[in-house]
Amino acid sequence: MREKHRQQQQARQQDSDAQKGDKVGLEGRSFLYVGGRDCQVAHLRQIASSYGANLIHHDGGLREAVSRIDNVLPSVDCVFCPIDCISHDACIRVKTGCKKWEKAFVPLRNGSKSSFERALQSMSQGDSTQ
């Protein structure tokens, strides 16, 4: 019985170590997240940080000027936009800016934490195969 319990603990630890290893692929990268829900920004930053990345947030024009996006774009590697929580003007500005500065544009199906984490996971796995 103890042996079985020990094996289960080892398997869980190996899974945990493998997940941590997958997340390292975005170390030092900087991302802009435009739109979404203010109450989730801290959680999104925590998720990005777990991948070694830095997250900058812009509210998509609710309180911050949409023109600020133009100032931030040159300094980031990629831009995420949850298409259900962003103004049309902000989305157009982000798409145009990403083309101008040759930045990756990643539209997210929604503003959920899991949607963002799936996108980061996909990027991380893509980076590790290059």
C-alpha positions in Angstrom: 0.0 0.0 0.0 2.8 2.4 0.9 4.6 1.6 -2.3 1.6 2.4 -4.4 1.1 5.7 -2.6 4.8 6.6 -3.1 4.5 5.8 -6.8 1.5 8.1 -7.1 3.4 10.9 -5.4 6.3 10.5 -7.8 4.0 10.5 -10.8 2.3 13.7 -9.5 5.7 15.3 -8.9 6.9 14.4 -12.4 3.7 15.9 -14.0 4.3 19.1 -12.0 7.9 19.3 -13.0 6.9 18.7 -16.7 4.4 21.5 -16.5 6.9 23.9 -15.0 9.4 23.0 -17.8 6.8 23.7 -20.4 6.1 27.2 -19.0 9.7 28.4 -19.2 9.6 28.8 -23.0 8.4 32.5 -22.7 11.0 33.7 -20.4 11.7 37.4 -20.7 9.0 38.0 -23.3 6.6 41.0 -22.9 2.9 40.9 -23.9 0.2 43.5 -24.2 -3.3 42.5 -23.3 -5.9 44.9 -24.6 -9.5 44.8 -23.2 -10.8 42.2 -20.9 -12.1 42.6 -17.4 -10.3 44.7 -14.9 -11.0 42.2 -12.1 -8.9 39.6 -13.9 -5.8 41.7 -14.7 -3.9 40.5 -11.6 -4.7 36.9 -12.4 -3.6 37.3 -16.0 -0.3 38.9 -14.8 0.2 35.9 -12.5 -0.4 33.5 -15.3 2.0 35.3 -17.6 4.6 35.5 -14.8 4.3 31.7 -14.3 5.6 31.4 -17.9 8.4 33.9 -17.2 6.7 36.7 -19.2 5.7 40.2 -18.4 2.1 41.4 -19.0 1.1 45.0 -19.8 -2.6 45.7 -19.7 -4.6 48.3 -21.5 -8.3 48.5 -20.8 -9.3 49.0 -24.4 -10.5 52.6 -24.1 -12.7 52.5 -21.0 -10.5 54.8 -18.9 -7.2 54.9 -20.8 -6.8 56.7 -24.1 -6.8 54.3 -27.0 -3.9 56.2 -28.4 -1.7 54.9 -25.6 -1.7 51.5 -27.4 0.5 53.1 -30.1 3.1 54.0 -27.4 3.2 50.5 -25.9 3.2 48.4 -29.1 6.9 48.9 -30.1 8.1 47.5 -26.7 6.1 44.2 -26.6 6.5 40.9 -28.4 2.9 40.0 -28.9 -0.6 41.4 -28.3 -3.6 39.5 -27.0 -7.2 40.7 -27.5 -10.3 39.0 -26.0 -12.8 39.7 -28.8 -15.8 39.8 -26.4 -14.3 42.5 -24.2 -12.8 45.2 -26.3 -14.0 48.2 -28.2 -14.1 48.1 -32.0 -11.8 51.2 -32.1 -9.2 49.6 -29.8 -9.3 46.3 -31.8 -8.7 48.1 -35.1 -5.9 50.2 -33.6 -4.2 47.0 -32.2 -4.5 45.2 -35.6 -3.1 48.2 -37.5 -0.3 48.7 -35.0 0.7 45.0 -35.0 1.0 45.2 -38.8 3.1 48.4 -38.6 5.4 47.1 -35.9 5.4 43.5 -37.1 4.1 42.1 -33.8 2.1 39.0 -33.4 -1.6 39.6 -32.9 -3.5 36.9 -31.0 -7.3 37.2 -30.8 -8.8 35.3 -27.9 -12.2 33.8 -28.0 -13.1 35.4 -24.7 -11.7 37.2 -21.7 -11.4 34.2 -19.5 -8.2 33.2 -17.7 -8.2 29.8 -19.3 -8.4 31.2 -22.8 -5.3 33.3 -22.1 -3.4 30.4 -20.5 -4.2 28.2 -23.5 -2.8 30.8 -25.8 0.4 31.1 -23.7 0.7 27.3 -23.5 0.4 27.0 -27.2 3.1 29.7 -27.7 5.3 28.0 -25.2 5.1 24.7 -26.9 5.6 26.3 -30.3 8.8 28.0 -29.0 10.2 24.8 -27.5 10.0 23.1 -30.9 11.9 25.8 -32.7 
